Amino acid sequence: MALYDNPAATYDSGLRYDEVAPPQPKAKRMAQVKLGLKDLNPEQKVALARQIVTAMTGNANFTTPNPTLAAITTAANALETKINAYNSAKAAAEAALADRDASAQALDVLVTQEGAYVQNVSAGDAVKIEGAGMAVRASGTPVGVMPKVLDLAVTEGDFEGTLDAIWKPVRGASSYEVQVSPDPPGAWAPKMTSTKSSATVEGLTSASKLWVRVRAVGAAGPGPWSDPAVKVVP
């Protein structure tokens, strides 16, 4: 082995020149406490506190707990008392709410029956109804004259001799009248009445060119006819 002139001379580490160094120990990663309190509900926090107290009581690794285990136990007992009080109050509130709703329903039944009695005895006299401490229902106001039906479209029906018609609904319309005319349009004839904004016109002559028009009917009577649409009957 090669040495300096002074055999006793060494590096600062105590190793001699050319001597193989022993392996260096790896630093141990420090573990961290995990409590997760923000993810626990009150009952789970009490359980965790009691678990910690049980595990640290008489534990030689932790001889002077800070805060004391007695303090944690006292706080856990206080929280448990509050939890029990809250649960009792919640159960009482739920029972009281159920009782309230049942009483309200019972009163609804009686008042409804009384309303029916007043309606029958008053024969619909508004003054008498109001005299019983009850409001009078507002009567419906007619929409007025129906506007012109728009967007009428006519297509071939699913069967021979039929045409399908569809149009934009009119607010307040109770029904729609449908008329047809041979080509050229002019000899209009009533064909059907529909309560919907569509209709299937039946009983037509196949291969004939037919014109269709529609108008809405309301409380104030019928409105103007739509622009006609034409289609060859299948």
PyMOL commands that set and color helices and strands:
alter all, ss='L'
color gray80, all
select helices_A, chain A and resi 37-39+42-56+69-122+126-131
alter helices_A, ss='H'
color red, helices_A
select strands_A, chain A and resi 153-156+163-166+175-182+189-194+198-201+209-218+221-222+229-232
alter strands_A, ss='S'
color yellow, strands_A
deselect
rebuild
show_as cartoon
